Amino acid sequence: MPRAEREEQMLAVAEQVFAERGYQAASMDEIAERVGVSKPMLYEYFGSKDGLLLACIGRARAELLEATRRAVADASTPEEMLRRGLLAFFEFIDAHSRAWSVLLHEALITAGPAAAEIEAIRRQQTDLIAALLAPRFPAATARELDAYAQIVIGACERLAVWRERHPDITPEEATRLLMDLTWLGLAGLAARHGARPHPEAI
């Protein structure tokens, strides 16, 4: 099997085991057995269990960025861009439930490189949201745009957690709920920003 294909197989199985057992309880022995390779080969590819976790998170990060960028590519307005980006986020979680489980229940409470990698995911999504909001707030400072994007990303995470207790809420419904709250508030901010040529820093 080509190395890239074998690596993808290892990551898929690792996500499954991490989600089932929890990161601390998961063993490289079990992951290797399920993949059908030796444990030394796992270490050869990823160096350690921490390295395997970081690779899982890194793959999720790249796939999420690609999904959201693709979703907003041909939107014609900032509102539509934000709506499509939010929908892509919730659809990604549903399509990658094992990766989300690892991120939510294990990696988020892990100190060190895993925590930094998760924060990098937040940062990439925050930068994307800030770029989508910028045309809506031409007078806003970069600091204000970053703050607004941080608020949206935080709301996305909490709503995703809430959906675990309400599995009947579809990605479309979750997007509508978040847009109802955030975009109405953003519309008020847009009017305020339009009325002040020199916005104060937060």
Buried (B, 14 or more C-beta within 10 A) or exposed (E): EEEEEBBEBBBBBBBBBBBEBEBEEBEBEBBBBBBEBEBEBBBEBBEEBBBBBBBBBBBBBEBBBEBBEEBBEEBEEBBEBBBBBBBBBBBBBBEBEBBBBBBBBBBEEBEEBBBEBBEEBBBBBBBBBBBBBBEBBEBBBEEBBBBBBBBBBEBBBEBBEEBBEEEEBBBEEBBBBBBEEBBEEBEEBBEEBEEEEEBEEE
